[in-house]
């Protein structure tokens, strides 16, 4: 089945992002979804599909977020409800499948969390490896990054360029949590280790907030208020290997096949990509994803990221909102929403084009990644 | 016993992993080896992921391997680990094939490196559990 240019993302919903002691994850889901629906110029009665990203364990006093509870608070009675249980990043495939099957006309995809206040967040959990002190996602990605240091010679010299470049983008985004918090190379080098080889700036933010988008057909999108941003390429590949048994932690990860699939559907080459929005739970994730997408060979990132290539004014901007590292953590919706807003031309001071000394974008490549390189999805968006 | 140590997470026993931890208590590191195709698997599972045979036996590991990768915790994500910082988690590639997430002990974190030869040591955490950990084959390993 070929979805090329048949479905579009027509609305984005933002919420306050940062630390909010008086808010629940549920309230962020509801606010983000309502904002996305209104941003698209739609009415709640139009929405017949609601999909939620996984929900981390609620903080004390909060109820578990379920898609039907979110739907109730949005006044929805959808044809389709779903929520991933863990980090399988199949949302766009599911959404487009439901649209293609005629099950739905307008699907909302939502993520929200109150992670700063949570007791069992993404960075702190217990599984069978906890008896060895393997207690946090950062520890597992650190294992992967260390392996890549050994086999490919990557390391902090590469990751520093990613972290510093993305922070520069965050300076152009007033909503970014790290807005007006500059970071120099020395700041990076002086930052404390969390789990070596990762320092604090290698790790994404943890924050409260929500993000949502609305997906429909390109035909319906043409009747709505924003420029049409179509999904022109879609891919997915899931190594499904825990860090304990993984032999792909230094690549090629699922990004390779996922990316090839998406580029094939889009009928474009990587040279046609104007910008990338890459899921950046850690700096190394950006490196490995772009490497597996074919932008450079194993270990060549050290040079590839030079000369501000991905920073404002660079030849291939990456994570132009600041990303998960410097804007805010909304799982795959941080990259996806930024790609949509850039292609719609709604990004203000960070808008790609003359404003930032970059190419005016027509095609933006997005990634989503779950587990520790266990799942991967690619979406290539194009302004029609 | 150190009261903090007692509060560390303990293995969560279920019907799949119970044999593994029962053997560990006897200081035997054992993995399932498929009787049909010979694949040695870990973690424990009801069938072989390669040939789907359910027939397996628990083979005894020699406890020899190399560090596939490692990481050094500088932050305690659980209060019971605060006194142990920095500590080393690692994936050890056993000579029998399986990879095992574990700890490297008996040397400084900076002395650990990928491909380092390591050997099994047991850490008894209470009367019920023993953890398979690894130390350098030679203290002056590098």
Interface residues (C-beta under 8 A of the other chain):
Chain A: X123 X124 X126 X128 X129 X130 X131 X132 X133 X134 X135 X136 X139 X142 X143 X144 X146 X147 X150 X192 X193 X194 X195 X196 X197 X243 X244 X245 X246 X249
Chain B: X8 X9 X10 X11 X12 X17 X42 X43 X68 X69 X70 X71 X72 X73 X74 X75 X77 X78 X81 X84 X86 X87 X89 X90 X91 X98 X99 X100 X101 X102 X103 X109 X113 X114 X115 X125 X129 X131 X133
